Structure formats: structure tokens, C-alpha cells
């Protein structure tokens, strides 16, 4: 009964934890890294085709984004998540695949002109569609019996629509252990979604530490502060461009903009228009409407019960097609533009930055965490010039970070969450935070919660019966290069071969005539390709 930490170990993104007991192999999260690595991450130590189950805490790409790659490399097991997470992954994974395909096509056009080898997408739409067929939707608080020796339950983490912490009970050789994976814990008092729930017992806790070394500022009256930014920018004749995650943050911004309109907080510009320029954001907003009862908080439910849509208002416009997106920048009137991605690494937001960064009358308003190494982080850091679509653009617009809307709990809130366990956990594994935060919060857990805590490295393996580290992972710093976004075709062939071996190993015990037929098919394939 072991756990190996693969992703988001002393780093913020790419969450992935590998748990084994008996013949069962499972993952909790399978996320894509965003921004550069600090340490060299360990690869999945087994053939993906041998993974039985995956549990997803929530739909953000840094927790779910490598599921299509897992499928591409042979995974055919079951994926458990909440209903809303399943619905959001249905659009987010397809969108991620589209981005992979688009970037590969763009790179290949340049490669052909330069005589360089072509690249293939990390995964494609077929891989995303394929893995989505393996999801099983679960209700909050229902305890599900997954297989002999494994049961699980999802509780609300208050971070995103459908986000969850996962309680997991594992039994091996009459030894039973309870693991709790925090997922990303929300900071409470956010619009639309509920506050995080507390869990009171566990043998081991695996918890995030994104803001484990800081205290959020006292939340402002967010609608009032947002109205001030709009007034200042509109008075200057510019646009307010808001890079925002399509899921969660976009809907929260719509909630505040509706409040500004209905409460007349911007009387100078009562008829201002706001554009949501992201097909994914539009689809995600529709999913919010489908999960009102299960996921909305009391305030949002009250509005719904009064017949008020909490994220719709007069002057709201959406653009889905690329032509509609382009027309936004031909409109001379001051406006709000909400577009993805939230860290400015991809998507339509980069076009809006190209059209607005050079304008002294415009404002770029950041409303979410920016991973070091991303364009969003660079802009907040005061960079004077950026390169967009091969063109150097001067930064003359106002760059503003509006605090108080973080989706993550801060140090104090994280401590309260872990204190709810009392003295039941034998150990707390601190993950999903940069090295400074993860290490500092592990010390905080020791001093303030009185629990043993450690910030593991990628590749560290712990025995869950003894709590001891039985294998050390890498401590090697990663090379300072951009994250690899494509793999070679030969690597894909190798993965297919590994999947075939996994299928062969599972075939022992079936009828001899079927085994013989299978062997003949393999030999025929080898005869065709053997040189």
C-alpha cells in the first residue's frame, strides 16, 4: 500500500498522485503543468494501460489536462468525479485538445518552411473524446464502492463548480487506511459556489498549499473596486481587458458586473457593454446553469428563486466565432473584454492584449493567480515589452491586480481545514505549492496543528502502513526551458507497444482458441512491418 507523488510536488501545477495496493493501481488527478518546471518531474512508473482507476478533484487543466494523453497511451479504466466536474471536463478537455492541434499545425507550418521535422500534438480531439467515455459521475457525499478493498466519497472543496476533496478508504491484507486528498481548497465567501466542507478523520492527508505562506488581504467590496477600475478606464476612453479562466473566474466576474449594473455603481456609464470572448466560457456558463441546486451557495440560489439570473445582465455579449472575436477590436467604444486563458499563455486573450497593451487609455486587469514563467506573471512583474504573434508590443496600458478574489484558501484557512482532523492523521503530505510555500506550510502544520508533515519531492514513494519514505525521487533541478508540448511519433508507437503488452498480460486464462487467434493477428502485423 504505497503512494508516489508525481506532479505538483513542490510546484503549483500538474497535480498527480499514484496509489497502489494489491493488484490495484490508481491516480488521483492527472494534470498538465502550466509554466516552467522547478524540479524534473518523474514519469508514471507503469504502463498507462495497467491503471485501473483515476479520481479527479476538479476540472481545471492542471488537475485533469493529461487525461487524453493517458488514454492515448493505453488507459482504458474508469474515471470518477462529481457530475459538474464531468460536465466541465467534457468541454475543457476537448478545448485543450483543440489547442494542442492548433499549436502543432502552427509550428509545422514554420517547420516546413525551415526544413525542420514536424511535430505531433501532445494529444488530439479523438483522444479527448475517447477518455471522456470513461467518466463516471458521482454525487457529493455518496460513498461509492469502487472494487474490493476500495471505496471513496466526494465532498465540496469550495474552489470551483464541482470541485471536491476526496475521502478514500483502502484495505489490503486486513489493514485499512483512510486517505484524504484536499484538491484545491476554496477561500470561502465567494460568489455562486459553496464554502469548502471540513473532514474530521483520516490516516493520511494530501493537501494543497498554494497560498500556504501568506494571508489574503481583507476582501474589499469587490463590485465597488471593480466599478472604480471601469470608471477610470472608460473615462480615459479605453477598454478593460480581463484575462480570466473560462471556468469559475469568468462566471464570478459576470456576477460582479451584474451587481454593478443592478446597484447602479457606475452611473456615469450605465450602458457599458461587456464581452465574453471564449467559446469555452460560453459553454461553461451554460453548465453553471445546469448545476444550480447541487453547487450554488444560498445567495445565488435566492436570486435564482426570485427569477434573477445571477450572471446575466443588459449589455452582456458573447462571441463564439473567430469573426465575432475580431470585430470586438473594431468597436471604438470603451468596453469590458473577458477572455481566456487566465494566465495569457494561449487563446484569444493574446489577440486582445496585442490590440490593447500599447494603448495608454486601456487597462489589463488580473483577477487570478499567475504562475511564474507565464506571460501574465511577466506583465504583473512590470515587463516593458512582450512578443505576441511574432510582433514586439510595448506595454503602455495600466496593469492592475485586483486582490480579494483568490480561488485558494490562504494560510489561516488552510490551517483551520487541517485542524478539523484533530490528531487522527499519522502524516500530512503538503503538495500543490511552490517550494517556499510547501516547505513553510509543512512547518506550519507541525507547529499549529501538531501533526507530522512533509513536502515530498516528485518521485518520492511512501509506505502507507508505516508512513515511511521507501524511495526518494529526484532532487535535480529542471533545465530552464519551455514546457514540452509535443512528443515524437516514435514515442507514440512505443506507447502503443506497451499497451499491447499490457493487453497480452491480461489475456492469461481466456480460451486457447482466442489466444491463438490473438497471437496470429500480432504475428501478421509484425510480418507486415518487419524490415
HELIX and SHEET records of a PDB file:
HELIX    1   1 UNK A   48  UNK A   50  5                                   3    
HELIX    2   2 UNK A   61  UNK A   64  1                                   4    
HELIX    3   3 UNK A   67  UNK A   72  1                                   6    
HELIX    4   4 UNK A   83  UNK A  114  1                                  32    
HELIX    5   5 UNK A  125  UNK A  132  1                                   8    
HELIX    6   6 UNK A  222  UNK A  236  1                                  15    
HELIX    7   7 UNK A  249  UNK A  262  1                                  14    
HELIX    8   8 UNK A  267  UNK A  269  5                                   3    
HELIX    9   9 UNK A  279  UNK A  290  1                                  12    
HELIX   10  10 UNK A  292  UNK A  295  1                                   4    
HELIX   11  11 UNK A  298  UNK A  305  1                                   8    
HELIX   12  12 UNK A  322  UNK A  328  1                                   7    
HELIX   13  13 UNK A  349  UNK A  356  1                                   8    
HELIX   14  14 UNK A  375  UNK A  380  1                                   6    
HELIX   15  15 UNK A  411  UNK A  419  1                                   9    
HELIX   16  16 UNK A  435  UNK A  444  1                                  10    
HELIX   17  17 UNK A  445  UNK A  449  3                                   5    
HELIX   18  18 UNK A  489  UNK A  506  1                                  18    
HELIX   19  19 UNK A  512  UNK A  529  1                                  18    
SHEET    1   A 8 UNK A 135  UNK A 138  0                                        
SHEET    2   A 8 UNK A  78  UNK A  82  1                                        
SHEET    3   A 8 UNK A  53  UNK A  55  1                                        
SHEET    4   A 8 UNK A  24  UNK A  28  1                                        
SHEET    5   A 8 UNK A  16  UNK A  21 -1                                        
SHEET    6   A 8 UNK A   2  UNK A   7 -1                                        
SHEET    7   A 8 UNK A 461  UNK A 463 -1                                        
SHEET    8   A 8 UNK A 469  UNK A 471 -1                                        
SHEET    1   B 2 UNK A 120  UNK A 121  0                                        
SHEET    2   B 2 UNK A 486  UNK A 487 -1                                        
SHEET    1   C 7 UNK A 144  UNK A 147  0                                        
SHEET    2   C 7 UNK A 150  UNK A 156 -1                                        
SHEET    3   C 7 UNK A 164  UNK A 172 -1                                        
SHEET    4   C 7 UNK A 175  UNK A 181 -1                                        
SHEET    5   C 7 UNK A 204  UNK A 208  1                                        
SHEET    6   C 7 UNK A 427  UNK A 431  1                                        
SHEET    7   C 7 UNK A 453  UNK A 454  1                                        
SHEET    1   D 6 UNK A 316  UNK A 319  0                                        
SHEET    2   D 6 UNK A 273  UNK A 277  1                                        
SHEET    3   D 6 UNK A 335  UNK A 339  1                                        
SHEET    4   D 6 UNK A 240  UNK A 243  1                                        
SHEET    5   D 6 UNK A 363  UNK A 366  1                                        
SHEET    6   D 6 UNK A 398  UNK A 401  1                                        
SHEET    1   E 2 UNK A 385  UNK A 388  0                                        
SHEET    2   E 2 UNK A 391  UNK A 394 -1                                        
END                                                                             
